[in-house]
């Protein structure tokens, strides 16, 4: 894993909170060996003087679609006349796009991604490619396709031209696997886990990019319960695209582990999420992009403007109540294409538009992100024994979170498993593009 490396004169954010300047962190064999005031280490220890720069854990994007390339209308318009997601390009091109997005993420200071859904078992296959050293990328927690029902919003294709035959009551195409009834949902979930998914993605409601209706259900309660039970029986978790309050509560009743979007959460949802330890990915970059974000033309009759207004109240309440929140959004969609630094623009929205303290948002992106990835206590923190997945920023993101969205200017070091992916400060060389990285043992409990 390389020789020991001591970072000195660090302004430390350890994943929990800022710890101030004058700190030193020793890394060895891919892990953090010691954290102390800088005078506590031998003078002859090889070191990198950070000169007051911020040393912090690498960040997590907790809702990831690496293969998305300018996704949006007219290709993915509402109704049945569109193209099935995950068939807009050949699978090999989607894989190349996914690999490119992983490298972009690393160059942005992101050392972990948690899949939000994918086509063609892409997350699991790219995870294999990273672990075999074929490509360099962040740690990956692999998601499934959307596991959905017939005539769901994702059932977009021209059925008279493109109907796909079912196999054991399951219809799989592109980004989606379609099933009907509890038994078929159980079978579809098990098949996705067999194909490498660690998280099962369901779409129980519309809204947040789909048409909105408070009556709409992408799957019924029996199918939802069956899908969650099947995943949990195989030690996989479940995330759900949700919008309406009632659907959020139905998901919580069923034991869904991760609520995505949750546009119309209320105090009862927050209370339940805290009690159950449910993760929440609010993904408000997209909402800001498609709404009037409270400005001229804002109209709560519009679903996205209404979501923005609701979150202006509820997001701060959720944070103060202790909901475990993690950043992540539909990157790759039109207007938010994968690009270096874009992932931290979401963090700035939470700070500037929603009034969340920057230290809290950084905790979402580090400590909470590792917990979402199944690595609580051993990643996302700077502490003895934790993984040496670290970044060095020329400035203090607690004081100015915008610097994280400008990696070319401010991001000096990216370290993954104790190996330099990016290093502008001297010391060990950067890992080559085909350098193998260590695999993780993930805890889903």
Buried (B, 14 or more C-beta within 10 A) or exposed (E): BBEBBBBBBBBBBBBBBBBEBBBBBBBBEBBBBBBEEBEEBEEEEEBBBBEEBBBBBBBBBBBBBBBBBEBBEEEBEEEEEBBBBBBBBEBEEBBBBBBBBBBBBBBBBBBBBBBBBBBBBBBBBBBBBBBEBBBBBBBBBBBBBBBBBEEBBBBBBEEEEEEBEBEEBBBBBBBBBBBBBBBBBBBBBBBBBEBBBBBBBBBBBBBBBBEBEEEBBBBBEEBBBBBBBBBBEBEBBBBBBBBBBBBBBBBBBBBBBBBBBBBBBBEEBBEBBBEEEBBBBBBBBBBBBBBBBEEEEBEEEBBBBBBBBBBBEBBBBBBEEEBBBBBBBBBBBBEBBBBBBBBBBBBBBBBEBBEBEBBBBBBBBBBBBBBBBBBBEBBBBBBEEBBBBBBBBBBBBBEBBBBBBBBEEBBBBBBBBBBBBBBEBEBBEBBEEEEBBBEBEBEBE
